[in-house]
């Protein structure tokens, strides 16, 4: 038997079989590579879908134990994803500059750290309080800090225009991103949040915060800073920023967050807080009737949520 198996004829047959198998494996591997390349966007979207922050919202509000002066809110245990508090959490509302979290995500998806941008006249529309003059030049990274920490609208428009060629096309990219993140009740009309039609819900904002923590650590780092400074490239001026999210000065550690305000939205805050025991809570308050009241109610909600989470 050994003689037959080891005969020259059978050796040639065996070699031929392994050759065919090898070619077949290469064809399958090549097809797989081709499939991976052609379906990369689909696979990426599927991965993003798996990472969505699914919330099991109750049929009724969970708000009996605490009264807050606001229109909509939610508090979520980031570890268990348990909803600890919700009040009108699915109510669609104008969210003002909370929109800039989504803006920043799209920018980071197309980020070139060496980019230098110039503020032009179209960037200055409805943003008289900006830190920048027309003609100012700054690194994209510094403009990101200005948009996220101090909600500068000229910075947001300049980056949107740089990334997409126009704010209109950039807005389409924002809505595409919102759809991929599963933000079913979020709709954007421009990148700054000045348009009252930029809308979302407290529940969607909590999902958005989770996406920041999971996939955009740079945004989390920026929005958790108390201060930041940088120099303009075209003139001798240092821009000093202070985070508008005053929770960075509270007893809690801020892991990410953003403030927002226009008349239509009232005062808003979406933030992730960590207590001294390492417990993380997402807190979103929308429609609060005052700038300081916003932080007072956020602190009260955080205190309540951390106590309830144990």
C-alpha positions as protocol buffer text, in pm:
chain_id: "A"
residue {
  index: 1
  type: UNK
  ca { x: 0 y: 0 z: 0 }
}
residue {
  index: 2
  type: UNK
  ca { x: 279 y: 245 z: 91 }
}
residue {
  index: 3
  type: UNK
  ca { x: 439 y: 168 z: -243 }
}
residue {
  index: 4
  type: UNK
  ca { x: 122 y: 260 z: -433 }
}
residue {
  index: 5
  type: UNK
  ca { x: 72 y: 583 z: -240 }
}
residue {
  index: 6
  type: UNK
  ca { x: 433 y: 683 z: -284 }
}
residue {
  index: 7
  type: UNK
  ca { x: 450 y: 598 z: -653 }
}
residue {
  index: 8
  type: UNK
  ca { x: 561 y: 876 z: -892 }
}
residue {
  index: 9
  type: UNK
  ca { x: 219 y: 874 z: -1064 }
}
residue {
  index: 10
  type: UNK
  ca { x: 27 y: 922 z: -741 }
}
residue {
  index: 11
  type: UNK
  ca { x: 272 y: 1189 z: -626 }
}
residue {
  index: 12
  type: UNK
  ca { x: 197 y: 1385 z: -943 }
}
residue {
  index: 13
  type: UNK
  ca { x: -178 y: 1345 z: -885 }
}
residue {
  index: 14
  type: UNK
  ca { x: -143 y: 1458 z: -524 }
}
residue {
  index: 15
  type: UNK
  ca { x: 62 y: 1761 z: -628 }
}
residue {
  index: 16
  type: UNK
  ca { x: -198 y: 1849 z: -890 }
}
residue {
  index: 17
  type: UNK
  ca { x: -478 y: 1826 z: -634 }
}
residue {
  index: 18
  type: UNK
  ca { x: -295 y: 2053 z: -390 }
}
residue {
  index: 19
  type: UNK
  ca { x: -219 y: 2293 z: -673 }
}
residue {
  index: 20
  type: UNK
  ca { x: -587 y: 2315 z: -765 }
}
residue {
  index: 21
  type: UNK
  ca { x: -679 y: 2364 z: -399 }
}
residue {
  index: 22
  type: UNK
  ca { x: -419 y: 2637 z: -367 }
}
residue {
  index: 23
  type: UNK
  ca { x: -549 y: 2820 z: -674 }
}
residue {
  index: 24
  type: UNK
  ca { x: -904 y: 2786 z: -547 }
}
residue {
  index: 25
  type: UNK
  ca { x: -800 y: 2931 z: -210 }
}
residue {
  index: 26
  type: UNK
  ca { x: -630 y: 3221 z: -385 }
}
residue {
  index: 27
  type: UNK
  ca { x: -941 y: 3288 z: -596 }
}
residue {
  index: 28
  type: UNK
  ca { x: -1161 y: 3283 z: -286 }
}
residue {
  index: 29
  type: UNK
  ca { x: -917 y: 3510 z: -102 }
}
residue {
  index: 30
  type: UNK
  ca { x: -900 y: 3748 z: -397 }
}
residue {
  index: 31
  type: UNK
  ca { x: -1281 y: 3756 z: -415 }
}
residue {
  index: 32
  type: UNK
  ca { x: -1293 y: 3828 z: -43 }
}
residue {
  index: 33
  type: UNK
  ca { x: -1052 y: 4118 z: -84 }
}
residue {
  index: 34
  type: UNK
  ca { x: -1256 y: 4254 z: -370 }
}
residue {
  index: 35
  type: UNK
  ca { x: -1574 y: 4219 z: -168 }
}
residue {
  index: 36
  type: UNK
  ca { x: -1415 y: 4389 z: 129 }
}
residue {
  index: 37
  type: UNK
  ca { x: -1308 y: 4682 z: -85 }
}
residue {
  index: 38
  type: UNK
  ca { x: -1642 y: 4719 z: -262 }
}
residue {
  index: 39
  type: UNK
  ca { x: -1844 y: 4682 z: 56 }
}
residue {
  index: 40
  type: UNK
  ca { x: -1620 y: 4876 z: 294 }
}
residue {
  index: 41
  type: UNK
  ca { x: -1877 y: 5151 z: 340 }
}
residue {
  index: 42
  type: UNK
  ca { x: -2150 y: 4899 z: 417 }
}
residue {
  index: 43
  type: UNK
  ca { x: -1931 y: 4714 z: 665 }
}
residue {
  index: 44
  type: UNK
  ca { x: -1833 y: 5040 z: 831 }
}
residue {
  index: 45
  type: UNK
  ca { x: -2199 y: 5140 z: 860 }
}
residue {
  index: 46
  type: UNK
  ca { x: -2281 y: 4796 z: 1005 }
}
residue {
  index: 47
  type: UNK
  ca { x: -2004 y: 4833 z: 1264 }
}
residue {
  index: 48
  type: UNK
  ca { x: -2138 y: 5175 z: 1353 }
}
residue {
  index: 49
  type: UNK
  ca { x: -2487 y: 5025 z: 1386 }
}
residue {
  index: 50
  type: UNK
  ca { x: -2358 y: 4767 z: 1634 }
}
residue {
  index: 51
  type: UNK
  ca { x: -2211 y: 5043 z: 1846 }
}
residue {
  index: 52
  type: UNK
  ca { x: -2531 y: 5244 z: 1865 }
}
residue {
  index: 53
  type: UNK
  ca { x: -2642 y: 5344 z: 2212 }
}
residue {
  index: 54
  type: UNK
  ca { x: -2981 y: 5176 z: 2226 }
}
residue {
  index: 55
  type: UNK
  ca { x: -3204 y: 5314 z: 2498 }
}
residue {
  index: 56
  type: UNK
  ca { x: -3506 y: 5130 z: 2631 }
}
residue {
  index: 57
  type: UNK
  ca { x: -3723 y: 5430 z: 2710 }
}
residue {
  index: 58
  type: UNK
  ca { x: -4028 y: 5359 z: 2925 }
}
residue {
  index: 59
  type: UNK
  ca { x: -4377 y: 5438 z: 2801 }
}
residue {
  index: 60
  type: UNK
  ca { x: -4416 y: 5709 z: 3064 }
}
residue {
  index: 61
  type: UNK
  ca { x: -4186 y: 5970 z: 3215 }
}
residue {
  index: 62
  type: UNK
  ca { x: -3962 y: 5877 z: 3508 }
}
residue {
  index: 63
  type: UNK
  ca { x: -3962 y: 6204 z: 3697 }
}
residue {
  index: 64
  type: UNK
  ca { x: -4175 y: 6171 z: 4009 }
}
residue {
  index: 65
  type: UNK
  ca { x: -3897 y: 6197 z: 4267 }
}
residue {
  index: 66
  type: UNK
  ca { x: -3753 y: 6526 z: 4146 }
}
residue {
  index: 67
  type: UNK
  ca { x: -3893 y: 6843 z: 3986 }
}
residue {
  index: 68
  type: UNK
  ca { x: -3674 y: 7022 z: 3730 }
}
residue {
  index: 69
  type: UNK
  ca { x: -3743 y: 7355 z: 3561 }
}
residue {
  index: 70
  type: UNK
  ca { x: -3705 y: 7250 z: 3198 }
}
residue {
  index: 71
  type: UNK
  ca { x: -3890 y: 7121 z: 2891 }
}
residue {
  index: 72
  type: UNK
  ca { x: -3711 y: 6792 z: 2829 }
}
residue {
  index: 73
  type: UNK
  ca { x: -3436 y: 6586 z: 2994 }
}
residue {
  index: 74
  type: UNK
  ca { x: -3276 y: 6246 z: 3033 }
}
residue {
  index: 75
  type: UNK
  ca { x: -3016 y: 6083 z: 3258 }
}
residue {
  index: 76
  type: UNK
  ca { x: -2860 y: 5751 z: 3157 }
}
residue {
  index: 77
  type: UNK
  ca { x: -2624 y: 5514 z: 3337 }
}
residue {
  index: 78
  type: UNK
  ca { x: -2347 y: 5476 z: 3079 }
}
residue {
  index: 79
  type: UNK
  ca { x: -2241 y: 5135 z: 3209 }
}
residue {
  index: 80
  type: UNK
  ca { x: -2578 y: 4962 z: 3223 }
}
residue {
  index: 81
  type: UNK
  ca { x: -2757 y: 5196 z: 2977 }
}
residue {
  index: 82
  type: UNK
  ca { x: -3043 y: 5215 z: 3224 }
}
residue {
  index: 83
  type: UNK
  ca { x: -3258 y: 5525 z: 3190 }
}
residue {
  index: 84
  type: UNK
  ca { x: -3254 y: 5677 z: 3538 }
}
residue {
  index: 85
  type: UNK
  ca { x: -3463 y: 5982 z: 3459 }
}
residue {
  index: 86
  type: UNK
  ca { x: -3661 y: 6093 z: 3157 }
}
residue {
  index: 87
  type: UNK
  ca { x: -3902 y: 6375 z: 3097 }
}
residue {
  index: 88
  type: UNK
  ca { x: -4036 y: 6428 z: 2746 }
}
residue {
  index: 89
  type: UNK
  ca { x: -3717 y: 6257 z: 2626 }
}
residue {
  index: 90
  type: UNK
  ca { x: -3865 y: 6188 z: 2280 }
}
residue {
  index: 91
  type: UNK
  ca { x: -3996 y: 6542 z: 2232 }
}
residue {
  index: 92
  type: UNK
  ca { x: -3834 y: 6698 z: 1925 }
}
residue {
  index: 93
  type: UNK
  ca { x: -3690 y: 7039 z: 2011 }
}
residue {
  index: 94
  type: UNK
  ca { x: -3453 y: 7299 z: 1874 }
}
residue {
  index: 95
  type: UNK
  ca { x: -3107 y: 7219 z: 2016 }
}
residue {
  index: 96
  type: UNK
  ca { x: -2899 y: 7523 z: 1915 }
}
residue {
  index: 97
  type: UNK
  ca { x: -2522 y: 7466 z: 1946 }
}
residue {
  index: 98
  type: UNK
  ca { x: -2555 y: 7107 z: 2063 }
}
residue {
  index: 99
  type: UNK
  ca { x: -2554 y: 7067 z: 1683 }
}
residue {
  index: 100
  type: UNK
  ca { x: -2179 y: 7133 z: 1693 }
}
residue {
  index: 101
  type: UNK
  ca { x: -2112 y: 6787 z: 1839 }
}
residue {
  index: 102
  type: UNK
  ca { x: -2238 y: 6640 z: 1512 }
}
residue {
  index: 103
  type: UNK
  ca { x: -2048 y: 6910 z: 1319 }
}
residue {
  index: 104
  type: UNK
  ca { x: -1726 y: 6809 z: 1494 }
}
residue {
  index: 105
  type: UNK
  ca { x: -1782 y: 6441 z: 1413 }
}
residue {
  index: 106
  type: UNK
  ca { x: -1810 y: 6512 z: 1041 }
}
residue {
  index: 107
  type: UNK
  ca { x: -1500 y: 6730 z: 1057 }
}
residue {
  index: 108
  type: UNK
  ca { x: -1301 y: 6455 z: 1230 }
}
residue {
  index: 109
  type: UNK
  ca { x: -1419 y: 6207 z: 967 }
}
residue {
  index: 110
  type: UNK
  ca { x: -1241 y: 6432 z: 714 }
}
residue {
  index: 111
  type: UNK
  ca { x: -970 y: 6568 z: 944 }
}
residue {
  index: 112
  type: UNK
  ca { x: -636 y: 6700 z: 817 }
}
residue {
  index: 113
  type: UNK
  ca { x: -444 y: 6832 z: 1119 }
}
residue {
  index: 114
  type: UNK
  ca { x: -208 y: 7045 z: 910 }
}
residue {
  index: 115
  type: UNK
  ca { x: -490 y: 7245 z: 750 }
}
residue {
  index: 116
  type: UNK
  ca { x: -481 y: 7625 z: 779 }
}
residue {
  index: 117
  type: UNK
  ca { x: -813 y: 7804 z: 728 }
}
residue {
  index: 118
  type: UNK
  ca { x: -903 y: 8166 z: 658 }
}
residue {
  index: 119
  type: UNK
  ca { x: -1220 y: 8329 z: 789 }
}
residue {
  index: 120
  type: UNK
  ca { x: -1411 y: 8485 z: 499 }
}
residue {
  index: 121
  type: UNK
  ca { x: -1708 y: 8721 z: 485 }
}
residue {
  index: 122
  type: UNK
  ca { x: -1970 y: 8446 z: 438 }
}
residue {
  index: 123
  type: UNK
  ca { x: -1851 y: 8285 z: 763 }
}
residue {
  index: 124
  type: UNK
  ca { x: -1942 y: 8599 z: 957 }
}
residue {
  index: 125
  type: UNK
  ca { x: -2318 y: 8597 z: 892 }
}
residue {
  index: 126
  type: UNK
  ca { x: -2516 y: 8627 z: 1219 }
}
residue {
  index: 127
  type: UNK
  ca { x: -2203 y: 8588 z: 1430 }
}
residue {
  index: 128
  type: UNK
  ca { x: -2100 y: 8937 z: 1540 }
}
residue {
  index: 129
  type: UNK
  ca { x: -1967 y: 8809 z: 1875 }
}
residue {
  index: 130
  type: UNK
  ca { x: -1709 y: 8584 z: 1713 }
}
residue {
  index: 131
  type: UNK
  ca { x: -1351 y: 8563 z: 1833 }
}
residue {
  index: 132
  type: UNK
  ca { x: -1233 y: 8599 z: 1473 }
}
residue {
  index: 133
  type: UNK
  ca { x: -1216 y: 8882 z: 1222 }
}
residue {
  index: 134
  type: UNK
  ca { x: -1263 y: 8838 z: 850 }
}
residue {
  index: 135
  type: UNK
  ca { x: -922 y: 8744 z: 710 }
}
residue {
  index: 136
  type: UNK
  ca { x: -797 y: 8574 z: 1026 }
}
residue {
  index: 137
  type: UNK
  ca { x: -603 y: 8253 z: 975 }
}
residue {
  index: 138
  type: UNK
  ca { x: -589 y: 7962 z: 1219 }
}
residue {
  index: 139
  type: UNK
  ca { x: -519 y: 7592 z: 1228 }
}
residue {
  index: 140
  type: UNK
  ca { x: -822 y: 7368 z: 1191 }
}
residue {
  index: 141
  type: UNK
  ca { x: -745 y: 7214 z: 1531 }
}
residue {
  index: 142
  type: UNK
  ca { x: -767 y: 7556 z: 1696 }
}
residue {
  index: 143
  type: UNK
  ca { x: -1092 y: 7638 z: 1517 }
}
residue {
  index: 144
  type: UNK
  ca { x: -1234 y: 7311 z: 1650 }
}
residue {
  index: 145
  type: UNK
  ca { x: -1153 y: 7420 z: 2003 }
}
residue {
  index: 146
  type: UNK
  ca { x: -1316 y: 7759 z: 1941 }
}
residue {
  index: 147
  type: UNK
  ca { x: -1633 y: 7596 z: 1805 }
}
residue {
  index: 148
  type: UNK
  ca { x: -1664 y: 7334 z: 2078 }
}
residue {
  index: 149
  type: UNK
  ca { x: -1541 y: 7520 z: 2385 }
}
residue {
  index: 150
  type: UNK
  ca { x: -1679 y: 7866 z: 2317 }
}
residue {
  index: 151
  type: UNK
  ca { x: -1934 y: 7783 z: 2047 }
}
residue {
  index: 152
  type: UNK
  ca { x: -1781 y: 8016 z: 1787 }
}
residue {
  index: 153
  type: UNK
  ca { x: -2003 y: 8017 z: 1477 }
}
residue {
  index: 154
  type: UNK
  ca { x: -1748 y: 8164 z: 1234 }
}
residue {
  index: 155
  type: UNK
  ca { x: -1511 y: 7882 z: 1322 }
}
residue {
  index: 156
  type: UNK
  ca { x: -1784 y: 7622 z: 1261 }
}
residue {
  index: 157
  type: UNK
  ca { x: -1876 y: 7768 z: 922 }
}
residue {
  index: 158
  type: UNK
  ca { x: -1513 y: 7798 z: 809 }
}
residue {
  index: 159
  type: UNK
  ca { x: -1449 y: 7432 z: 891 }
}
residue {
  index: 160
  type: UNK
  ca { x: -1771 y: 7318 z: 723 }
}
residue {
  index: 161
  type: UNK
  ca { x: -1684 y: 7512 z: 409 }
}
residue {
  index: 162
  type: UNK
  ca { x: -1330 y: 7371 z: 414 }
}
residue {
  index: 163
  type: UNK
  ca { x: -1445 y: 7009 z: 449 }
}
residue {
  index: 164
  type: UNK
  ca { x: -1740 y: 7007 z: 207 }
}
residue {
  index: 165
  type: UNK
  ca { x: -1699 y: 7312 z: -16 }
}
residue {
  index: 166
  type: UNK
  ca { x: -2019 y: 7466 z: 119 }
}
residue {
  index: 167
  type: UNK
  ca { x: -2227 y: 7467 z: 435 }
}
residue {
  index: 168
  type: UNK
  ca { x: -2516 y: 7316 z: 236 }
}
residue {
  index: 169
  type: UNK
  ca { x: -2318 y: 7008 z: 136 }
}
residue {
  index: 170
  type: UNK
  ca { x: -2172 y: 6983 z: 487 }
}
residue {
  index: 171
  type: UNK
  ca { x: -2523 y: 6982 z: 632 }
}
residue {
  index: 172
  type: UNK
  ca { x: -2609 y: 6687 z: 408 }
}
residue {
  index: 173
  type: UNK
  ca { x: -2307 y: 6507 z: 554 }
}
residue {
  index: 174
  type: UNK
  ca { x: -2428 y: 6588 z: 905 }
}
residue {
  index: 175
  type: UNK
  ca { x: -2768 y: 6433 z: 835 }
}
residue {
  index: 176
  type: UNK
  ca { x: -2605 y: 6128 z: 677 }
}
residue {
  index: 177
  type: UNK
  ca { x: -2395 y: 6090 z: 991 }
}
residue {
  index: 178
  type: UNK
  ca { x: -2701 y: 6127 z: 1215 }
}
residue {
  index: 179
  type: UNK
  ca { x: -2876 y: 5853 z: 1019 }
}
residue {
  index: 180
  type: UNK
  ca { x: -2578 y: 5617 z: 1053 }
}
residue {
  index: 181
  type: UNK
  ca { x: -2572 y: 5681 z: 1427 }
}
residue {
  index: 182
  type: UNK
  ca { x: -2940 y: 5591 z: 1453 }
}
residue {
  index: 183
  type: UNK
  ca { x: -3051 y: 5942 z: 1553 }
}
residue {
  index: 184
  type: UNK
  ca { x: -3398 y: 5905 z: 1406 }
}
residue {
  index: 185
  type: UNK
  ca { x: -3534 y: 6230 z: 1551 }
}
residue {
  index: 186
  type: UNK
  ca { x: -3237 y: 6451 z: 1463 }
}
residue {
  index: 187
  type: UNK
  ca { x: -3238 y: 6685 z: 1164 }
}
residue {
  index: 188
  type: UNK
  ca { x: -2981 y: 6953 z: 1080 }
}
residue {
  index: 189
  type: UNK
  ca { x: -3016 y: 7256 z: 852 }
}
residue {
  index: 190
  type: UNK
  ca { x: -2672 y: 7415 z: 902 }
}
residue {
  index: 191
  type: UNK
  ca { x: -2355 y: 7348 z: 1107 }
}
residue {
  index: 192
  type: UNK
  ca { x: -2372 y: 7613 z: 1382 }
}
residue {
  index: 193
  type: UNK
  ca { x: -2708 y: 7563 z: 1553 }
}
residue {
  index: 194
  type: UNK
  ca { x: -2825 y: 7918 z: 1483 }
}
residue {
  index: 195
  type: UNK
  ca { x: -3110 y: 7785 z: 1269 }
}
residue {
  index: 196
  type: UNK
  ca { x: -3402 y: 7702 z: 1498 }
}
residue {
  index: 197
  type: UNK
  ca { x: -3490 y: 7411 z: 1270 }
}
residue {
  index: 198
  type: UNK
  ca { x: -3180 y: 7221 z: 1389 }
}
residue {
  index: 199
  type: UNK
  ca { x: -3365 y: 6977 z: 1609 }
}
residue {
  index: 200
  type: UNK
  ca { x: -3319 y: 6663 z: 1814 }
}
residue {
  index: 201
  type: UNK
  ca { x: -3444 y: 6497 z: 2133 }
}
residue {
  index: 202
  type: UNK
  ca { x: -3293 y: 6442 z: 2476 }
}
residue {
  index: 203
  type: UNK
  ca { x: -3274 y: 6070 z: 2396 }
}
residue {
  index: 204
  type: UNK
  ca { x: -3091 y: 6131 z: 2067 }
}
residue {
  index: 205
  type: UNK
  ca { x: -2852 y: 6371 z: 2240 }
}
residue {
  index: 206
  type: UNK
  ca { x: -2766 y: 6095 z: 2490 }
}
residue {
  index: 207
  type: UNK
  ca { x: -2690 y: 5863 z: 2198 }
}
residue {
  index: 208
  type: UNK
  ca { x: -2477 y: 6134 z: 2040 }
}
residue {
  index: 209
  type: UNK
  ca { x: -2275 y: 6171 z: 2360 }
}
residue {
  index: 210
  type: UNK
  ca { x: -2217 y: 5797 z: 2366 }
}
residue {
  index: 211
  type: UNK
  ca { x: -2086 y: 5807 z: 2008 }
}
residue {
  index: 212
  type: UNK
  ca { x: -1843 y: 6082 z: 2110 }
}
residue {
  index: 213
  type: UNK
  ca { x: -1705 y: 5867 z: 2393 }
}
residue {
  index: 214
  type: UNK
  ca { x: -1681 y: 5553 z: 2180 }
}
residue {
  index: 215
  type: UNK
  ca { x: -1543 y: 5680 z: 1853 }
}
residue {
  index: 216
  type: UNK
  ca { x: -1429 y: 6041 z: 1891 }
}
residue {
  index: 217
  type: UNK
  ca { x: -1193 y: 6064 z: 2190 }
}
residue {
  index: 218
  type: UNK
  ca { x: -1049 y: 6387 z: 2047 }
}
residue {
  index: 219
  type: UNK
  ca { x: -1389 y: 6558 z: 2076 }
}
residue {
  index: 220
  type: UNK
  ca { x: -1428 y: 6424 z: 2429 }
}
residue {
  index: 221
  type: UNK
  ca { x: -1084 y: 6559 z: 2521 }
}
residue {
  index: 222
  type: UNK
  ca { x: -1155 y: 6903 z: 2374 }
}
residue {
  index: 223
  type: UNK
  ca { x: -1496 y: 6940 z: 2537 }
}
residue {
  index: 224
  type: UNK
  ca { x: -1369 y: 6831 z: 2879 }
}
residue {
  index: 225
  type: UNK
  ca { x: -1102 y: 7103 z: 2894 }
}
residue {
  index: 226
  type: UNK
  ca { x: -1152 y: 7403 z: 3118 }
}
residue {
  index: 227
  type: UNK
  ca { x: -937 y: 7637 z: 2911 }
}
residue {
  index: 228
  type: UNK
  ca { x: -741 y: 7648 z: 2587 }
}
residue {
  index: 229
  type: UNK
  ca { x: -534 y: 7913 z: 2410 }
}
residue {
  index: 230
  type: UNK
  ca { x: -378 y: 7949 z: 2068 }
}
residue {
  index: 231
  type: UNK
  ca { x: -223 y: 8212 z: 1843 }
}
residue {
  index: 232
  type: UNK
  ca { x: -365 y: 8339 z: 1517 }
}
residue {
  index: 233
  type: UNK
  ca { x: -133 y: 8291 z: 1221 }
}
residue {
  index: 234
  type: UNK
  ca { x: -191 y: 8624 z: 1046 }
}
residue {
  index: 235
  type: UNK
  ca { x: -160 y: 8868 z: 1336 }
}
residue {
  index: 236
  type: UNK
  ca { x: -6 y: 8882 z: 1681 }
}
residue {
  index: 237
  type: UNK
  ca { x: -300 y: 8784 z: 1891 }
}
residue {
  index: 238
  type: UNK
  ca { x: -355 y: 8504 z: 2137 }
}
residue {
  index: 239
  type: UNK
  ca { x: -709 y: 8367 z: 2163 }
}
residue {
  index: 240
  type: UNK
  ca { x: -800 y: 8241 z: 2510 }
}
residue {
  index: 241
  type: UNK
  ca { x: -1099 y: 8013 z: 2546 }
}
residue {
  index: 242
  type: UNK
  ca { x: -1300 y: 7918 z: 2855 }
}
residue {
  index: 243
  type: UNK
  ca { x: -1537 y: 7622 z: 2834 }
}
residue {
  index: 244
  type: UNK
  ca { x: -1901 y: 7736 z: 2830 }
}
residue {
  index: 245
  type: UNK
  ca { x: -1992 y: 7408 z: 3001 }
}
residue {
  index: 246
  type: UNK
  ca { x: -1960 y: 7524 z: 3361 }
}
residue {
  index: 247
  type: UNK
  ca { x: -1992 y: 7166 z: 3482 }
}
residue {
  index: 248
  type: UNK
  ca { x: -1614 y: 7142 z: 3427 }
}
residue {
  index: 249
  type: UNK
  ca { x: -1584 y: 7352 z: 3742 }
}
residue {
  index: 250
  type: UNK
  ca { x: -1821 y: 7130 z: 3946 }
}
residue {
  index: 251
  type: UNK
  ca { x: -1740 y: 6840 z: 4176 }
}
residue {
  index: 252
  type: UNK
  ca { x: -1792 y: 6601 z: 3885 }
}
residue {
  index: 253
  type: UNK
  ca { x: -1539 y: 6519 z: 3616 }
}
residue {
  index: 254
  type: UNK
  ca { x: -1667 y: 6611 z: 3268 }
}
residue {
  index: 255
  type: UNK
  ca { x: -1583 y: 6346 z: 3008 }
}
residue {
  index: 256
  type: UNK
  ca { x: -1758 y: 6522 z: 2717 }
}
residue {
  index: 257
  type: UNK
  ca { x: -2026 y: 6781 z: 2659 }
}
residue {
  index: 258
  type: UNK
  ca { x: -2164 y: 7088 z: 2484 }
}
residue {
  index: 259
  type: UNK
  ca { x: -2386 y: 7383 z: 2569 }
}
residue {
  index: 260
  type: UNK
  ca { x: -2641 y: 7551 z: 2344 }
}
residue {
  index: 261
  type: UNK
  ca { x: -2868 y: 7852 z: 2334 }
}
residue {
  index: 262
  type: UNK
  ca { x: -3091 y: 8041 z: 2094 }
}
residue {
  index: 263
  type: UNK
  ca { x: -3429 y: 8194 z: 2176 }
}
residue {
  index: 264
  type: UNK
  ca { x: -3619 y: 7902 z: 2022 }
}
residue {
  index: 265
  type: UNK
  ca { x: -3430 y: 7638 z: 2220 }
}
residue {
  index: 266
  type: UNK
  ca { x: -3382 y: 7817 z: 2553 }
}
residue {
  index: 267
  type: UNK
  ca { x: -3073 y: 7694 z: 2738 }
}
residue {
  index: 268
  type: UNK
  ca { x: -2944 y: 7342 z: 2672 }
}
residue {
  index: 269
  type: UNK
  ca { x: -2668 y: 7115 z: 2796 }
}
residue {
  index: 270
  type: UNK
  ca { x: -2558 y: 6765 z: 2700 }
}
residue {
  index: 271
  type: UNK
  ca { x: -2272 y: 6623 z: 2905 }
}
residue {
  index: 272
  type: UNK
  ca { x: -2118 y: 6306 z: 3044 }
}
residue {
  index: 273
  type: UNK
  ca { x: -2016 y: 6320 z: 3410 }
}
residue {
  index: 274
  type: UNK
  ca { x: -1805 y: 6092 z: 3626 }
}
residue {
  index: 275
  type: UNK
  ca { x: -1821 y: 6086 z: 4005 }
}
residue {
  index: 276
  type: UNK
  ca { x: -1544 y: 6002 z: 4249 }
}
residue {
  index: 277
  type: UNK
  ca { x: -1627 y: 5632 z: 4233 }
}
residue {
  index: 278
  type: UNK
  ca { x: -1579 y: 5611 z: 3857 }
}
residue {
  index: 279
  type: UNK
  ca { x: -1951 y: 5593 z: 3775 }
}
residue {
  index: 280
  type: UNK
  ca { x: -2049 y: 5766 z: 3449 }
}
residue {
  index: 281
  type: UNK
  ca { x: -2383 y: 5932 z: 3379 }
}
residue {
  index: 282
  type: UNK
  ca { x: -2503 y: 6106 z: 3061 }
}
residue {
  index: 283
  type: UNK
  ca { x: -2712 y: 6412 z: 3145 }
}
residue {
  index: 284
  type: UNK
  ca { x: -2913 y: 6609 z: 2889 }
}
residue {
  index: 285
  type: UNK
  ca { x: -3128 y: 6910 z: 2979 }
}
residue {
  index: 286
  type: UNK
  ca { x: -3321 y: 7099 z: 2711 }
}
residue {
  index: 287
  type: UNK
  ca { x: -3538 y: 7409 z: 2727 }
}
residue {
  index: 288
  type: UNK
  ca { x: -3412 y: 7552 z: 3055 }
}
residue {
  index: 289
  type: UNK
  ca { x: -3521 y: 7915 z: 3113 }
}
residue {
  index: 290
  type: UNK
  ca { x: -3185 y: 8063 z: 3216 }
}
residue {
  index: 291
  type: UNK
  ca { x: -2808 y: 8026 z: 3163 }
}
residue {
  index: 292
  type: UNK
  ca { x: -2722 y: 7949 z: 3525 }
}
residue {
  index: 293
  type: UNK
  ca { x: -3046 y: 7757 z: 3583 }
}
residue {
  index: 294
  type: UNK
  ca { x: -2926 y: 7518 z: 3313 }
}
residue {
  index: 295
  type: UNK
  ca { x: -2623 y: 7416 z: 3523 }
}
residue {
  index: 296
  type: UNK
  ca { x: -2818 y: 7415 z: 3848 }
}
residue {
  index: 297
  type: UNK
  ca { x: -3075 y: 7174 z: 3704 }
}
residue {
  index: 298
  type: UNK
  ca { x: -2800 y: 6962 z: 3545 }
}
residue {
  index: 299
  type: UNK
  ca { x: -2626 y: 6933 z: 3884 }
}
residue {
  index: 300
  type: UNK
  ca { x: -2952 y: 6844 z: 4056 }
}
residue {
  index: 301
  type: UNK
  ca { x: -3026 y: 6581 z: 3793 }
}
residue {
  index: 302
  type: UNK
  ca { x: -2672 y: 6442 z: 3818 }
}
residue {
  index: 303
  type: UNK
  ca { x: -2696 y: 6419 z: 4198 }
}
residue {
  index: 304
  type: UNK
  ca { x: -3027 y: 6237 z: 4165 }
}
residue {
  index: 305
  type: UNK
  ca { x: -2901 y: 6002 z: 3892 }
}
residue {
  index: 306
  type: UNK
  ca { x: -2579 y: 5904 z: 4068 }
}
residue {
  index: 307
  type: UNK
  ca { x: -2771 y: 5831 z: 4386 }
}
residue {
  index: 308
  type: UNK
  ca { x: -3024 y: 5621 z: 4196 }
}
residue {
  index: 309
  type: UNK
  ca { x: -2752 y: 5433 z: 4007 }
}
residue {
  index: 310
  type: UNK
  ca { x: -2591 y: 5338 z: 4336 }
}
